[in-house]
Amino acid sequence: MSLVQIEGSEEVLRAVQGIPELHLVRSSLEARPDHQYKVAAYASDQAVEAAVAQGAQVTVLLSSEGVAEHHARMSAVIGQGYAERGEV
């Protein structure tokens, strides 16, 4: 899964909500003055293609590999914190 930004009209965002393997980060939804919206999402490559086919503009913010590396780094940092506090 990649971290992406999806932009489009209200109609486009409603259309992409049902795409399998596309998980919107609803708390990131931002309304723009031009009646367009943008929202972050986690999406597979196939979901990105499907969103584009629905008329969305999709920008990949972090590739699948980058997301996996970020999760691994954060897990290590969190684990280290637990170990330092003796909570392991």
Steps between C-alpha positions, in 0.01 A plus 500: 500500500623845408411822678329723245316829473174494308348816358168550329142617521254373759362267233845356428576445869171320547582279202842400632369407847388161375827403335648184654846545657452878533473620860424870541644686798180692567658728761722641224209615280548859390246709311655748258343829388454374143246234613768235480614276781816319590551211736781264592456128446684171506458325167631208298627563147174361362296731724702801379422403139131460585489841671658666197244324279227661717646844424710553813840663494730274700844592632715229658646647819677188622542179301412157636866442580523837674192427711646163605834663590323772700295241693814299574686809627208611717459150644869492589482842670188404694655166599813676620289735712320208662834326567650814656202526737518128579156435349610214275 
